[in-house]
């Protein structure tokens, strides 16, 4: 009987806290002269019921109904979704300083990561230190130095497809994992299926992404973290993750002490620890987070390239006509050719818009009230720039569901400088690895389309909507055929053997 009474008291206390927080939010909103952005109606206490699947697409439908900026109430919290290009520029970019913060992330940020993940770090001194360290090493000039590594790995993708075309998605994963493992830790991956570090990081990425979906119960009601046993699995995950990240950093430290450490992000952090004022824990998580995020997103982008080429042969042909004119058949394309291949660049840009790697994007938190037109985004609101909805903005991307790389080119056939898409996020929270990622996408697109005519398998048509629902939109397994554009497969193999010589 006593236990039952205690449970009832706990439930009553929780309800009281929720009602008080809701009343406070209503009181605060009433002080503003401007209303909140419109949005779908919700329960008076619990707020808007979030969709359990395909959240970004459902938000996009609400955007179509209620306007370019909508607001939802999630328990006691206010969420704002931005779903049009100009609104994203006006709010996420022009007011970027007021959206440099992250909302509290109880599961992924506090319990799993102990406040050490840069992507979830709140605005402040720690975030500035982490961002400076990451951007200094990953800026555009530094990214250029990884050209030989990226070219070697892209060449291996071509050889892997020649040997085993069925598992082309696994080859994309191997490319991304091997490049980011080398960039982060100076270590070479053998295969994505047997390398212990890659297997572990992929498992941990899945966990992290599952915790980042908006609307999780513990995020609505953080008091649940104090319920005995409720977060036991998160503590176990945290120990595994921390152990892996520290193992890798300590290995590089050992190589550095022995004088045989090759260039890597981890080596840079260790050598500049005092300059950036980073603790050992912060360095371990900063390097580990780069390793995880970089391998996953780049692999997805390469898979989308293959899917688009197979589904849209005319777009592929335009790229290959340019490759044949600019490059020819005597050599394969390199980074030196990038400025001479606008069709490749347009193809890349359209892939990233057509099927955004992160469909919803990551949450920002408003540090102060933000006035947009006749509405107020209140201080403390959780703000998303919904990549999927923005990519479907008909005023900026006419016929948005069509795959049309030519929309990115001007009348002179060059890439437009007046058309953008926020593939790597917004403002001060933009992805620090964007330069390395863009170069990886380019070299794979150029080499794949120079080497192969990619087509659908008539017996297994590609489902363009076949993506796993999550923070990162992974394509489900799909079939594609790869016909060497050289008449003789052996000739392509010989070209790959010579690729990159002299770099």
Backbone torsions as a table, in degrees:
resi	resn	phi	psi	omega
1	UNK	NA	-43.1	178.6
2	UNK	-60.8	-42.2	-179.7
3	UNK	-62.3	-39.9	179.5
4	UNK	-64.4	-43.1	178.6
5	UNK	-62.2	-40.7	178.4
6	UNK	-62.7	-40.8	178.6
7	UNK	-63.8	-42.5	179.7
8	UNK	-63.9	-39.3	177.8
9	UNK	-63.6	-40.1	179.5
10	UNK	-63.8	-43.5	179.5
11	UNK	-64.6	-41.9	179.1
12	UNK	-62.4	-40.1	178.9
13	UNK	-64.7	-40.7	179.7
14	UNK	-63.1	-44.9	179.0
15	UNK	-62.3	-40.1	179.6
16	UNK	-62.7	-40.3	179.5
17	UNK	-64.3	-44.0	-179.1
18	UNK	-63.6	-45.2	-179.5
19	UNK	-63.7	-40.3	178.9
20	UNK	-64.1	-42.6	179.3
21	UNK	-64.4	-39.6	178.6
22	UNK	-64.8	-43.7	179.2
23	UNK	-61.9	-38.7	178.5
24	UNK	-64.0	-40.6	179.9
25	UNK	-65.8	-37.8	178.2
26	UNK	-66.0	-43.1	-179.9
27	UNK	-61.9	-42.5	-178.6
28	UNK	-66.3	-40.5	-178.8
29	UNK	-64.4	-35.0	-177.5
30	UNK	-67.0	-20.7	179.3
31	UNK	-75.4	-19.1	-179.3
32	UNK	-84.4	137.8	179.5
33	UNK	-76.0	-21.3	-177.9
34	UNK	-100.6	144.9	179.4
35	UNK	-78.0	165.6	171.9
36	UNK	-70.8	157.7	171.5
37	UNK	-57.8	151.9	-179.0
38	UNK	-70.2	169.4	177.9
39	UNK	-178.2	175.5	-178.3
40	UNK	-67.8	149.1	179.1
41	UNK	-68.3	154.9	179.3
42	UNK	-139.1	175.9	178.0
43	UNK	-64.9	143.4	-175.7
44	UNK	-60.4	-29.1	-177.9
45	UNK	-104.0	-48.6	-172.2
46	UNK	-88.3	-14.8	178.2
47	UNK	84.4	-153.7	-175.9
48	UNK	-77.8	133.8	175.0
49	UNK	-79.3	113.8	-179.2
50	UNK	-76.0	143.7	176.9
51	UNK	-62.9	143.5	-178.9
52	UNK	-81.3	-18.1	179.5
53	UNK	-140.7	154.4	176.9
54	UNK	50.3	50.7	-176.2
55	UNK	-60.3	-44.3	-176.6
56	UNK	-62.3	-36.3	178.9
57	UNK	-70.2	-38.9	177.9
58	UNK	-67.5	-40.2	175.7
59	UNK	-60.1	-38.1	179.2
60	UNK	-62.3	-37.7	177.6
61	UNK	-66.2	-39.1	177.2
62	UNK	-66.2	-36.4	175.9
63	UNK	-59.5	-44.6	179.2
64	UNK	-60.9	-31.6	-176.6
65	UNK	-85.0	-43.9	-169.3
66	UNK	-104.4	-16.9	178.9
67	UNK	128.4	175.3	-172.5
68	UNK	-66.5	-22.7	177.4
69	UNK	-130.5	124.9	-179.4
70	UNK	-124.8	159.1	177.1
71	UNK	-126.9	145.7	178.5
72	UNK	-130.2	155.4	171.1
73	UNK	-112.5	124.1	-179.1
74	UNK	-114.5	98.1	-171.9
75	UNK	61.9	-128.9	178.6
76	UNK	-86.0	-1.7	-173.7
77	UNK	-98.3	153.9	176.9
78	UNK	-107.3	129.3	179.1
79	UNK	-118.2	135.4	178.4
80	UNK	-120.1	130.6	-179.6
81	UNK	-114.8	126.3	178.3
82	UNK	-105.7	126.3	-172.1
83	UNK	-130.9	18.6	176.0
84	UNK	-134.7	150.5	-171.8
85	UNK	-59.4	-51.5	-175.8
86	UNK	-66.3	-38.8	177.3
87	UNK	-62.8	-38.1	177.8
88	UNK	-64.8	-40.1	177.4
89	UNK	-64.7	-47.5	-176.4
90	UNK	-64.5	-37.0	-174.8
91	UNK	-98.0	-54.4	-172.5
92	UNK	-74.2	-30.2	-178.5
93	UNK	-98.2	-56.7	-176.5
94	UNK	-66.2	-29.4	176.5
95	UNK	-107.2	28.1	-174.4
96	UNK	-57.9	-33.7	179.5
97	UNK	-63.5	-31.1	179.7
98	UNK	-84.2	-6.4	179.3
99	UNK	-121.0	23.9	-179.8
100	UNK	-79.9	-6.8	-177.7
101	UNK	-88.3	161.8	171.8
102	UNK	-113.7	146.6	173.7
103	UNK	-71.2	161.9	176.8
104	UNK	-60.6	131.3	177.0
105	UNK	-121.4	95.8	-171.9
106	UNK	-65.4	-52.1	-174.8
107	UNK	-71.7	-59.0	-173.7
108	UNK	-75.7	-34.6	-174.3
109	UNK	-90.1	-51.1	-173.1
110	UNK	-84.9	-43.8	-174.9
111	UNK	-87.6	-52.1	-176.8
112	UNK	-70.2	-42.9	-171.4
113	UNK	-107.6	-7.2	-179.4
114	UNK	52.7	37.2	176.8
115	UNK	71.4	20.9	-173.2
116	UNK	-105.6	-9.6	-179.1
117	UNK	-81.9	125.0	-178.5
118	UNK	-61.9	-37.7	-175.9
119	UNK	-62.8	-22.9	-179.2
120	UNK	-110.1	-0.9	-176.3
121	UNK	-65.3	133.6	176.1
122	UNK	-67.2	159.0	176.9
123	UNK	-59.9	139.7	-179.5
124	UNK	151.0	-167.0	-172.4
125	UNK	-64.2	-42.3	-179.7
126	UNK	-63.8	-45.1	179.8
127	UNK	-60.5	-41.2	179.6
128	UNK	-62.0	-40.2	179.1
129	UNK	-66.2	-45.6	-179.5
130	UNK	-64.5	-44.2	-178.2
131	UNK	-64.3	-42.3	179.9
132	UNK	-61.7	-43.8	179.5
133	UNK	-62.5	-43.3	-178.4
134	UNK	-68.7	-47.4	-176.1
135	UNK	-67.6	-36.1	-179.9
136	UNK	-60.6	-40.8	-176.9
137	UNK	-85.6	-22.4	-173.3
138	UNK	-109.6	8.4	179.6
139	UNK	-62.8	171.9	-171.8
140	UNK	-55.7	-44.6	-178.5
141	UNK	-62.9	-42.6	178.9
142	UNK	-64.4	-37.6	-179.5
143	UNK	-61.2	-31.4	179.3
144	UNK	-59.4	-31.2	-175.1
145	UNK	-70.4	-13.9	-179.3
146	UNK	-91.0	7.2	-177.0
147	UNK	-54.7	-50.4	-179.4
148	UNK	-59.1	-40.8	179.4
149	UNK	-62.5	-46.1	-178.5
150	UNK	-68.1	-37.2	178.3
151	UNK	-67.2	-41.0	177.7
152	UNK	-61.6	-44.3	-178.2
153	UNK	-68.6	-36.8	177.7
154	UNK	-67.3	-39.0	174.6
155	UNK	-59.3	-41.6	179.4
156	UNK	-62.4	-31.9	176.3
157	UNK	-61.4	-43.8	179.3
158	UNK	-61.4	-45.3	179.7
159	UNK	-65.8	-41.2	178.2
160	UNK	-60.4	-41.2	179.6
161	UNK	-67.7	-39.3	175.8
162	UNK	-59.5	-39.0	-178.2
163	UNK	-78.4	-33.6	-173.2
164	UNK	-153.6	78.5	-176.6
165	UNK	-67.0	-24.0	-177.1
166	UNK	-60.6	-35.8	-174.7
167	UNK	-102.4	43.9	-178.1
168	UNK	-62.3	-30.8	178.6
169	UNK	-69.0	-36.1	176.0
170	UNK	-65.4	-33.9	178.7
171	UNK	-67.9	-36.5	176.2
172	UNK	-64.3	-40.0	177.7
173	UNK	-64.2	-40.2	-179.5
174	UNK	-64.7	-42.0	177.5
175	UNK	-55.5	-55.0	-174.7
176	UNK	-62.5	-42.9	-178.7
177	UNK	-66.9	-41.1	-177.4
178	UNK	-67.9	-39.5	180.0
179	UNK	-67.2	-48.5	-175.5
180	UNK	-71.4	-29.8	176.0
181	UNK	-66.0	-39.9	178.3
182	UNK	-70.2	-43.7	179.9
183	UNK	-63.0	-41.7	-174.3
184	UNK	-78.8	-46.6	-171.8
185	UNK	-121.8	0.3	-179.1
186	UNK	69.7	21.6	-176.4
187	UNK	-111.8	143.1	-179.9
188	UNK	-95.7	130.5	177.1
189	UNK	-86.8	140.3	176.5
190	UNK	-80.4	-61.9	174.0
191	UNK	-144.7	158.2	179.8
192	UNK	-74.6	-15.0	-176.6
193	UNK	-89.6	-22.6	-174.3
194	UNK	-118.6	-15.7	-179.5
195	UNK	-69.7	122.2	-175.7
196	UNK	-57.8	-45.4	-177.1
197	UNK	-61.3	-40.5	-177.4
198	UNK	-70.9	-39.4	177.3
199	UNK	-61.3	-45.1	-179.2
200	UNK	-66.2	-44.5	-176.6
201	UNK	-67.0	-34.7	177.2
202	UNK	-65.5	-39.5	177.1
203	UNK	-63.7	-43.1	-178.6
204	UNK	-68.9	-34.6	176.6
205	UNK	-62.2	-42.4	178.1
206	UNK	-59.9	-41.2	178.5
207	UNK	-64.2	-48.6	-177.7
208	UNK	-59.1	-45.1	-177.8
209	UNK	-66.7	-33.6	177.8
210	UNK	-65.4	-29.7	-179.4
211	UNK	-81.6	-15.0	-174.4
212	UNK	-92.0	-1.4	179.4
213	UNK	-69.2	131.5	-180.0
214	UNK	-60.1	144.6	172.4
215	UNK	95.7	4.2	179.3
216	UNK	-59.1	145.9	-174.3
217	UNK	-58.3	-43.1	-176.4
218	UNK	-68.4	-25.3	177.3
219	UNK	-76.1	-33.4	177.2
220	UNK	-71.1	-38.7	-174.7
221	UNK	-131.8	79.1	-175.1
222	UNK	-58.5	-18.9	179.9
223	UNK	-60.3	-19.7	-179.4
224	UNK	-64.4	-21.6	-179.6
225	UNK	-63.7	-19.4	-178.6
226	UNK	-92.4	-1.5	175.1
227	UNK	-73.5	123.3	-176.7
228	UNK	-53.3	127.4	176.3
229	UNK	85.4	-11.7	-174.0
230	UNK	-65.2	-34.4	-176.2
231	UNK	-111.7	20.2	-177.0
232	UNK	-58.5	-41.9	-178.9
233	UNK	-64.7	-34.0	178.8
234	UNK	-67.0	-37.9	177.9
235	UNK	-65.4	-38.4	177.9
236	UNK	-66.4	-42.0	177.4
237	UNK	-62.3	-40.5	-178.7
238	UNK	-60.8	-42.4	-179.2
239	UNK	-63.3	-42.6	178.6
240	UNK	-62.5	-45.8	-177.5
241	UNK	-64.5	-48.4	-179.3
242	UNK	-60.5	-40.2	179.8
243	UNK	-62.7	-44.3	179.9
244	UNK	-63.2	-48.2	-177.5
245	UNK	-62.8	-39.6	179.6
246	UNK	-72.3	-36.3	177.0
247	UNK	-57.7	-45.8	-176.7
248	UNK	-67.8	-43.5	178.9
249	UNK	-65.4	-40.3	179.9
250	UNK	-66.6	-33.2	177.5
251	UNK	-64.4	-44.1	178.4
252	UNK	-64.7	-38.2	177.3
253	UNK	-60.8	-40.6	177.5
254	UNK	-63.2	-41.6	177.6
255	UNK	-65.6	-37.5	179.1
256	UNK	-65.1	-41.7	178.3
257	UNK	-64.2	-33.8	-178.9
258	UNK	-83.9	-7.6	178.1
259	UNK	81.6	16.5	-178.5
260	UNK	-126.9	30.7	177.7
261	UNK	-85.3	126.4	175.4
262	UNK	-79.7	172.5	-179.7
263	UNK	-63.8	138.3	177.2
264	UNK	-168.3	164.0	177.3
265	UNK	-64.4	-40.7	178.8
266	UNK	-62.2	-42.3	178.4
267	UNK	-62.0	-43.2	178.5
268	UNK	-59.1	-45.5	-179.4
269	UNK	-61.8	-44.5	-178.9
270	UNK	-64.5	-38.8	-178.8
271	UNK	-74.3	-23.3	-176.7
272	UNK	-117.5	26.3	-176.5
273	UNK	-58.6	-45.1	-178.6
274	UNK	-67.5	-37.3	-179.9
275	UNK	-61.6	-43.0	-177.1
276	UNK	-92.6	-5.4	176.6
277	UNK	55.6	50.7	-178.9
278	UNK	-106.1	138.7	173.1
279	UNK	-77.5	166.6	177.9
280	UNK	-60.8	-39.9	178.5
281	UNK	-62.2	-44.6	-179.1
282	UNK	-64.0	-41.0	178.8
283	UNK	-65.8	-41.2	-179.9
284	UNK	-60.8	-43.8	-178.2
285	UNK	-77.1	-31.8	178.5
286	UNK	-66.0	-44.7	177.6
287	UNK	-68.0	-44.2	-178.7
288	UNK	-63.2	-38.2	179.7
289	UNK	-67.8	-38.3	176.5
290	UNK	-62.0	-45.1	179.6
291	UNK	-57.2	-46.9	-177.0
292	UNK	-68.6	-52.5	-175.5
293	UNK	-65.9	-40.7	-176.6
294	UNK	-66.0	-38.5	-177.5
295	UNK	-71.1	-38.3	-174.9
296	UNK	-71.5	-49.9	-174.2
297	UNK	-69.0	-38.1	179.9
298	UNK	-66.2	-40.8	178.6
299	UNK	-60.3	-43.2	180.0
300	UNK	-63.0	-42.7	-179.7
301	UNK	-60.8	-39.8	179.3
302	UNK	-67.3	-40.0	177.7
303	UNK	-61.7	-40.7	179.1
304	UNK	-64.9	-37.8	175.4
305	UNK	-55.4	-47.2	-178.9
306	UNK	-65.2	-43.6	-180.0
307	UNK	-60.2	-46.4	-178.2
308	UNK	-65.1	-41.2	179.6
309	UNK	-61.7	-42.3	-178.9
310	UNK	-68.7	-37.6	-175.9
311	UNK	-79.9	-26.0	-173.4
312	UNK	-127.2	78.3	-174.5
313	UNK	-62.1	-31.5	-179.5
314	UNK	-68.0	-39.2	176.3
315	UNK	-64.1	-39.4	177.6
316	UNK	-63.5	-41.6	-178.4
317	UNK	-62.5	-39.3	178.7
318	UNK	-61.9	-40.0	177.1
319	UNK	-64.2	-42.7	-176.2
320	UNK	-72.2	-31.2	173.6
321	UNK	-62.6	-42.0	177.8
322	UNK	-65.3	-42.0	179.0
323	UNK	-61.3	-41.9	-179.4
324	UNK	-67.2	-33.8	-179.6
325	UNK	-75.1	-46.1	-173.6
326	UNK	-83.8	-39.5	-173.7
327	UNK	-101.0	-45.2	-174.8
328	UNK	80.5	-165.2	-176.9
329	UNK	-110.1	-1.4	-176.8
330	UNK	-82.8	-16.9	178.4
331	UNK	-150.7	164.5	179.3
332	UNK	-99.6	156.0	-177.9
333	UNK	-68.2	149.4	177.0
334	UNK	-129.6	-177.8	178.1
335	UNK	-64.1	-26.4	179.2
336	UNK	-63.7	-19.3	-177.6
337	UNK	-91.8	-3.1	-169.6
338	UNK	-56.9	-45.3	-177.0
339	UNK	-69.1	-16.9	-179.5
340	UNK	-95.5	5.6	-175.6
341	UNK	-126.3	66.0	-178.6
342	UNK	-63.3	-28.9	178.5
343	UNK	-64.7	-38.0	176.5
344	UNK	-63.7	-45.5	-179.1
345	UNK	-62.9	-40.0	177.9
346	UNK	-65.3	-39.4	178.3
347	UNK	-61.8	-44.8	177.6
348	UNK	-59.4	-50.2	-177.5
349	UNK	-60.2	-40.2	-179.8
350	UNK	-70.0	-35.5	176.1
351	UNK	-60.3	-44.4	-177.9
352	UNK	-68.6	-28.3	176.3
353	UNK	-82.3	-45.0	-174.2
354	UNK	-61.2	-42.4	177.4
355	UNK	-134.6	82.9	-177.2
356	UNK	-56.8	139.6	-179.7
357	UNK	-65.2	-44.4	173.3
358	UNK	-111.5	109.0	-171.4
359	UNK	-75.5	-32.4	-179.7
360	UNK	-100.2	-29.4	-174.5
361	UNK	84.5	-178.3	-178.8
362	UNK	-104.5	153.7	-173.7
363	UNK	-75.0	139.5	170.0
364	UNK	-111.1	165.3	176.9
365	UNK	-129.8	131.2	-178.8
366	UNK	-74.7	122.6	179.5
367	UNK	-78.5	-25.5	177.0
368	UNK	-145.4	169.5	173.3
369	UNK	-58.3	137.8	176.7
370	UNK	-121.2	121.5	179.6
371	UNK	-91.5	125.0	175.4
372	UNK	-129.3	111.4	-177.2
373	UNK	56.0	-119.0	-175.5
374	UNK	-101.6	18.4	-175.6
375	UNK	-125.6	162.1	176.3
376	UNK	-121.6	124.3	169.7
377	UNK	-90.3	110.9	-168.9
378	UNK	-75.2	151.8	174.2
379	UNK	-52.7	136.1	-179.8
380	UNK	89.8	-10.1	-179.3
381	UNK	-65.3	145.2	173.0
382	UNK	-86.3	124.3	-172.3
383	UNK	-120.9	126.9	176.3
384	UNK	-115.4	134.9	164.1
385	UNK	-93.3	101.7	-172.6
386	UNK	-74.5	101.6	-175.6
387	UNK	-58.9	-39.7	-178.6
388	UNK	-63.3	-46.9	-179.0
389	UNK	-65.6	-41.3	179.0
390	UNK	-62.5	-39.4	-179.3
391	UNK	-65.9	-18.2	179.9
392	UNK	-103.4	17.9	179.1
393	UNK	-71.4	108.6	-174.3
394	UNK	-69.5	-20.9	179.6
395	UNK	-74.1	-23.3	-177.8
396	UNK	-107.3	-36.4	-179.6
397	UNK	-122.6	81.1	-178.5
398	UNK	-53.8	144.2	-176.6
399	UNK	50.2	60.1	-167.5
400	UNK	-64.2	-25.2	-178.9
401	UNK	-78.5	-12.6	178.8
402	UNK	-79.3	144.6	174.0
403	UNK	-89.3	107.8	-172.9
404	UNK	-139.6	86.2	179.4
405	UNK	-59.3	-24.3	-176.3
406	UNK	-66.9	-16.6	178.2
407	UNK	-64.0	-20.0	-177.1
408	UNK	-90.1	-1.8	-176.6
409	UNK	-110.9	145.0	177.7
410	UNK	-88.4	-174.0	-176.3
411	UNK	-66.5	-19.3	177.3
412	UNK	-90.7	2.8	179.4
413	UNK	80.4	13.6	179.0
414	UNK	-104.6	157.7	-179.1
415	UNK	-63.9	129.2	-179.4
416	UNK	-66.6	142.4	175.8
417	UNK	-101.2	3.4	-179.4
418	UNK	-108.3	9.8	-178.9
419	UNK	-130.8	125.0	-176.6
420	UNK	-133.5	164.2	169.8
421	UNK	-144.0	135.4	-172.2
422	UNK	-80.0	58.9	-176.4
423	UNK	-58.7	-31.9	-172.8
424	UNK	-110.5	19.1	176.5
425	UNK	98.0	-165.2	-169.2
426	UNK	-131.4	148.8	167.4
427	UNK	53.5	-135.6	-177.1
428	UNK	-75.4	-5.8	179.4
429	UNK	-103.1	14.3	179.7
430	UNK	-64.0	146.9	-175.5
431	UNK	-61.4	124.1	-179.4
432	UNK	-69.3	-18.9	-179.2
433	UNK	-93.0	15.6	-173.9
434	UNK	-61.6	-35.3	-177.2
435	UNK	-68.3	-43.5	177.1
436	UNK	-64.6	-42.4	-179.1
437	UNK	-63.2	-45.3	-179.9
438	UNK	-61.1	-39.9	179.6
439	UNK	-68.6	-35.2	176.3
440	UNK	-65.1	-42.5	180.0
441	UNK	-64.6	-42.7	-179.5
442	UNK	-61.6	-52.0	-172.4
443	UNK	-67.1	-31.5	176.1
444	UNK	-72.8	-41.7	177.5
445	UNK	-61.2	-47.0	-177.0
446	UNK	-63.5	-45.3	-175.7
447	UNK	-73.3	-40.0	178.2
448	UNK	-62.6	-46.3	-175.9
449	UNK	-79.3	-21.0	170.9
450	UNK	-72.8	-34.9	-173.7
451	UNK	-85.7	-38.3	-168.8
452	UNK	-128.8	150.4	159.4
453	UNK	-93.6	117.1	-175.1
454	UNK	-100.9	127.1	-177.3
455	UNK	-134.5	163.9	173.6
456	UNK	-74.1	153.5	170.5
457	UNK	-86.6	114.9	-176.7
458	UNK	-56.5	-26.8	-179.2
459	UNK	-83.0	-9.3	-179.1
460	UNK	-145.3	74.8	-178.3
461	UNK	-57.8	148.9	-178.4
462	UNK	-81.8	133.5	174.3
463	UNK	-92.5	107.7	-178.4
464	UNK	-62.0	-22.5	-179.9
465	UNK	-96.6	8.2	-176.1
466	UNK	-81.4	75.1	179.1
467	UNK	-125.7	142.7	176.1
468	UNK	-71.9	130.2	-179.2
469	UNK	-73.1	123.9	-179.9
470	UNK	177.6	-178.3	178.8
471	UNK	-59.4	-43.2	172.3
472	UNK	-103.9	127.1	-175.2
473	UNK	-86.9	90.5	-178.6
474	UNK	-80.2	130.5	173.9
475	UNK	-65.1	137.2	172.9
476	UNK	-69.1	162.5	179.8
477	UNK	-54.2	132.6	177.0
478	UNK	-142.0	152.2	-177.4
479	UNK	-93.6	146.5	174.1
480	UNK	-150.5	151.3	177.6
481	UNK	-108.7	141.5	-176.0
482	UNK	-123.2	104.0	179.0
483	UNK	-100.9	118.8	179.0
484	UNK	-56.7	135.0	-179.4
485	UNK	-79.0	-10.9	168.1
486	UNK	-87.4	140.2	-178.4
487	UNK	-58.0	-32.1	-174.7
488	UNK	-112.9	121.9	178.2
489	UNK	-57.9	-35.3	-179.6
490	UNK	-62.3	-32.3	179.1
491	UNK	-65.9	-39.5	177.0
492	UNK	-66.1	-39.4	178.1
493	UNK	-62.7	-40.5	179.3
494	UNK	-66.2	-38.1	177.9
495	UNK	-62.7	-37.7	179.3
496	UNK	-71.2	-31.3	177.8
497	UNK	-64.0	-33.6	-178.3
498	UNK	-91.2	-9.4	-172.5
499	UNK	-63.1	130.9	177.4
500	UNK	84.8	3.5	179.4
501	UNK	-62.9	137.1	176.9
502	UNK	92.2	-4.5	178.3
503	UNK	-82.7	NA	NA
